[in-house]
Structures are given as structure tokens and as C-alpha cells.
């Protein structure tokens, strides 16, 4: 199979090995002549980042970069990024990296032209209509991991540094104009990041597939996304240079983010506050809490998971699927409990309140209550 293509769903995606070479052309197509490349601190000095800056520079687009991005980006990072954007006279953003770089890059492009505080655009009702639509800068997204799918998302997750609560900031124009998915950029990912991001993609697909909301297109995409993770995450873990596996995992990540337009659930409702309070890796946190959530949701999703198991070639229906998930985690070195990620049991009451307030909570197949949510934290920690 030739892993190269030009896709226009949900946005224009240039997919294939080596396609980072088209970054300058992608900027031109998006109407960007003075891009600010936004990435995280760890990626800033890496060869893939410096090479991309070189491609931009060679095309006369400069090599401006902002990289003061925390693993869980905050409004402080955002304000500093907006200041750098304005000071440099930029007219668009190249969001480059994993979820943190992509989310903050999109948020900078969004907020650079706004006059209201970022929290006024939280994903609540029609709050997105408060934004000045015409002042939102164009975005080209370049993922370097295969997990969050933020490159095809219409939102950014920003952590409030004062309350330690993750907020979803939404606007349709968060969706990048052009995405470059180049699996060669993911070859250098450490195994632990390969696992964390890959399990994030799986969690997105699983929760979207399990969501009670009606969205048949996302339902189908989520199911196939799970199949890609099942087949290719172990390969990417075993051999980080396996370009086919890396490419298929990038596809699965994007599919997970498209899929969760249908909804997320308790996995993300738990992992968002845990990440905000304990600064854990989002995808790895998801991976730890999946089994307890599956068990709790079983009465509402057993028939659906039976269907997924059959499609994935897993015998034994729900039980077989559950055993597959726990076996996959073990084979990839995922911790069994959150305590191994540094999460204590001293703030369960606070975490429970935060989880129930998280937007993902409303998409869980079983209604979340203070009692069952606390039980999930206890089982996970």
C-alpha cells in the first residue's frame, strides 16, 4: 500500500513520507507570508524542527519560532505566544509538534486578534460566536506525534494556571487550513511517547464509538481507527523506524479526533483533571483509566463492544475486548494504576468535582454521578 494521499476531510491534509518539504507551499496556499512556528520546549532544538525552520527560511518566510509551551499549555503560555506573534508582525501560525504545540499554536492564531479573555470562548453553548471571526489568523498544522489528533480539531485545551482546570476553547476556525502528516517526523519519538500518544488515539476512538450520541460517520471512523491502532501500534512500538506503522498511526490519530466529534466520556472526564492537577501525560493517563471505565459502562455498551470485537477479530465479545485492552497495555508497559504516574489519593474529592464539571462527562454512556465517578478514581489510583 502506498501511504501517500491528498485528503479534504475534515480539512486539507497532505499525507505521506517526506511531505514536510511542502511546508512553504502549504503556507502560501493558506495565505501566510510571515509564519510563527509554535512548538514545545523539547522539540525546539530537535533536527526536525530546525530543518522545518530552514525550509521556511529558504522560501523567504523567515524562521521565527515560539517554544515556551508547557506539556499542559496554560493561559500564561498563550499570552506570551500572542505577544511574540504581534511583536513579529506575523500573519499566520505553523503549529508544530504534539498536542501541546498544536493546541497552543492554534490558540495563538485565534487569540491574536481578539479583545476578550480566552475563557470567554470556552466550549459552552454558543460562546464561540463571541469571537471576531475575521481576526482569526490562518493555521498550518504539522503533527510530530500520533495521538491527540489536534491537527484536525476545532478546539484547544488550555489549563487555567490559577484553578488547575483544563478548559476546552472552541471555534470552527481552530481547524487548520492545511495539515501536513509526514510519518518521517515521528520516527524519533521515544517509546514512552509512542505508547502514550498511541493509547490516546485508541481512547479517542473507543470513547467516540461508545458515545450514545448520533453521528454515524464518526461512528464508522472511530471503529476503523481502533483497528489501525490494534494492528500498527505494536509495530510502531517494536520498531520506531517502521514508516508504514508510523503512517497508519498518524491516520488513526486524526481519525480519533474526527471521531470524537460524536462525543467523549468518563476516560477523558477523569484524565483532564488528573493532568491539570498532577501534570501527567494525557494519553498515558487515558490508558490507565480505560479498564475501570469499560467495566462501569458495560451495561450500556456491551452490545456495541461485541460488534467492535467482531470487526477487530477479537473473540469473546465484551470479555475478549476487555482482555485485549488490558493485554495491550501490559505489552506496551502502560502502568496499571495512576499511583505509578505520581497521582495520590488525597485529592479524590476535588478530582471528582472537576470530572463531573468536565465537558466530556456528558457524553459517557452511563450517567456520571459523584458516587460512581469517585469509585472510578479509587479503582484507577
N, C-alpha and C positions, 0 to 999 in steps of 0.2 A: 504494500500500500504506500502511495506517495503522500507523505504528510505535508502537503502544501495546498493552500486554497485562499480565495478571497471571499469572505462572508459578509453579509449585510444584516444579519440578525444576531443580536438586537441592535448592533451598530456596525460600522465598517471595521472588519477585522482582517488584518494581513497576517496570515498564519503560515509558519514554516521556518525551517532552519536557515539562518543567515539573513533573515529579513530585517534585522536591525539596521542593515545597510540602507534601508529605505526611510530612515528617520527624518532626514531633511525633506524628502519629498512628502512625507506624511504631514510635517509641519506646514509646508506650503499649501497642501490640499486643505488643511484646517484653517488657513488664513493667518498663520503665526509666522512673524518675521523676527521677533526678539523673544525667544522662549526662555523661561526659567525652568531648569531641570530640578525637580524636587525629589529627594531620595532620603534614606535614613543614614544615620551616622556610620553604621557598619559598612554600608555599600559605597560610601562617598569616595574612598580611596581605592576601591577594587578595580581591576583591569576592565571589566565590562562597563563600568560607569565612566571611567576615564576615556575609554575607546568611543563610547557614545558621545561624550562631550567633544571629542576630536572630530567625529563625523559632523556634528552641528557646526563646529568652528570652521571646518573646511568648506562648508557650504555658505559661509558668511553669516551664520546665525548666532555667533558668539558661543561662549562656553560658560554661561552663568549657572551657578548651582546653589541651592539652599538645602542643607542637610541636617539642620538642628531639629531632628524629628525623633521623638521618643518611641519606644516599642508600642505604647498605647498613647497616641498623639493627644495633646491637650490644647485648650484654647490659648495657652501661652505660646506653644509652638506655632499655632495658627497666626497669632498676632505678629510674631516675629517674621513669619514667612510672608505675610501680606506686606509688611514694611519693606522687606527685601524686594518683593515684586514691584512695589511702587517706586522705590529708590532706583531700581534698574531700568525703569521705563519699559517694562515687559508688556507683551500683548498676548500672551498665552503661556500655558504650562505643559511641560512634559513630565507627567507623573511616572516615576521610575522606581520599581522595587517590589517589595511585598505589600501586605495590607496597609502597613503604617505609612509608607511612602506614597502609595496610591491614594489612600484616604486623605492625607494631608494635602497632597498636590491638588486633588480635586477641590478640596475646601478652600485653598488659597485662590484658585481661579474663580470660585464662586464668591468669596467674601471681598475680594479686592475692589469690587465696585459697589458694595452695599454700604448703607449708612446705619443699619440696625445691628445690634449684637447678634452673634451667631446663634444663641439659644432661642432667638425669635423664629428660627427656621427649623425647629425640631419637627420630626415626622409625626405631627399631631394634626388631625383634620386637614384643613386647607391652609395651614400656616405657610406652606411653600409659596402661596400666592402673594405673600408679603414682599417677596424679593423683587428687585429691579431686574427683570428678565434680560433686558438689553445690555446690562452692565456685567453680565457673566462672561468671563473670558473663555476662549476655546481650549480644549484639553486633548492632548495625545497621551495615551496610556501605554506603558511598556512594563508588563509584569515580569518579575525575575524569580518568582516562586509559583507554585501550582497549588493554590489553596483557597484564598479568600474570594477570588473572582471579582474583586473590586473594580477591575478594569472594565467590566460590563455592568456596573451597578449605578443606580441613580441616587446614591446616598453616601455619606461618610460617617464613620463612627468616631466621635470626638469625646474624650474623657474630661469631665469638669474637674479641674485640679483642686477645687475647694471642697466639693462634695464627694469626689471619687466615684461619680456616677457616669457611666457611658451613655451618651446621647446620640441618637441617630438623626443626622441633619439631612434633609431630603429636598431635592428639586429635580425635575426631569432633565435639566441641563447639566447635572452632575455626570450624566452619561457622556463619556468621551466621544469626540468626533471620530477618532480613528484609534484603533488598538493594534499594536504590533505584538504578536505572540511568537516569540522566537525561542524554541526549546534549547538552543545553544546557550542562552543566558542562564538557564537553570542547572547546567551541568556541574557547576562548582558548589551547589548547595550542600551543606553538611547533612549527614544522615538524619540528625535530630530535627532539622528544619524540613527535610523531605518528608519525614513522618508527620510532624505537626501540621504542615500545610496540607499534606495529602489526606489526613484524617479530617481536617477542616472541610475539604471538598466533599468527603463522604458524609459528614454530618449535615452539610447543606442539602445534599441530595436526599438523604434519609428523612430529614425533617420535612422537606418540601413534599416528598412522596406521601408522608404520613399525615400531612395537614388536612383538616376537614374542609377547607375552603375549595371552591370550584374553579379550577384552571387546568383543563385537560392538556393544553400544550406544555405547561410547566411540569405536569404530572409525568408525561412521557419523557421529557428531557431529564428529569430527576432520576427516573428509572435507568435510563441508559448511562447516565453519569455514574451511578453506583456500579454498573457493570464494568465501566472503564477503570474505576478505582480498584475493583476486585482483581482485574486482570493485570493492571500495569503498575500499581503502587508497589507490590512486592518486587517487581523487576527494577523499578527505579531505585528502590532501597538497596537491592543487591548489587546493582551496577549503575552508579551515578552517571556514567557516560553513555548509557543506553538511550540514544536520541529518540527512538520510537516510543519508549516508555515515558520519557520526559515530555514528548509532544502530546501523547494521549492524556497524560495527567494535566497538562495545561488546558486541554479541551475539557476535561472533566471539571476542572476548577471553574471555568467560565460557565459551563452548563449548570453547576451547582448554584451559582449566583443568579442565573436566569431562572432556574427552577424555584428558588425561594421567593420569587415574586408571588408565589402561591401561599407562602407563609412559612414561619419557623415555629419553634415550640420550646419546650422546657430545657432542652440541651443548651440553647442559646440564652434563655432566660436565666439559667444558673451561671453560665460561663461569663456573661457580661459583667455582673457584679464581682465575681471572683477575680477576673482580670483587672478590673478597676481598683479593687482594694489590695490585691496581692501582686499585681503586675505579672501575672502568669502569661505564658504563651497561649493565645486564644485557641488555636487548633488543638494543641495538646490538652488543654482544659476540656474542650468538647469531647475529645477521645475518651477521657477518663469518665465522664458522666453519662456517656451513651447507654451502657448496660442498665443502670438503675432506672433511667428514663424509659427505656424499652419495656422493662418489667412493669412499671407503673401504667404505661399506656396500653399494655397488652389487650385489655378488654375491648378497647376501641379500635385497635389496628390489626388484630390478629389475622383477619381475613385478607387484608391488604398486604401484610407482610408475607403471608402464604403465597400470594401471587408474585411478589417480588422474588421470593426464594426460588420459585419455579423458573422465572426468567433468568435468574443468575446461575442456575444449575446447582442449587443447593437443596439437598434432600432434607426432609423432616419438617417442612413448613416453618412455623414461627420458632420452634425449638432449634431447628437446624440453623436458621438465620442467626439466632442469638449466639449459638455456639460458634458460628463462623466469625461474628464480630469480636467475641472475646478471644478467639484463637488468633485472629488477625492482629489485635492489639498486642498480644503476648509475643507474637513472632517479630513485631516491629519494635519491641522494647518500650511500649507505652506503659507508664506507671498504672498500677491497679487502683490506687487511691490518690486523692488530691493532697493528702498529707505529704506525699513524696514530692509534690511541687511547692511545698512550703506553706500550704494552707492549713490554718489551725481551726479548732472547733470553738474558739472563744467569741466569734462574731456571727454565729449562725442566725441569731435573731435578726441582726442588721441585714445580713445577706438575704434572708427570706423576704423581708420587706422590699428590698431592692429588686429581687427577682420578680415579685408579684407586680411591681410597677414597670418592669421592662416591657417594651412593645412586643417582644417575641412571645410573652406569656399568653397573649390572647389567641395565638394560633395553635396551642397544644391540643391534641385530640381529647384529652381528659382535662376538664376544668381545673386549673391550679388554685389551691387554697393554701392558707397558712399552714395547715396540718400536713398536707401531702408534699408541699414544697420543702418544708423543714425536714421531712423524712428523707427526701431526695438528697439534701445536703448531708444529712447524717450518714446515709448509705455511701455517699461519694467520698466523704472526708476520711 
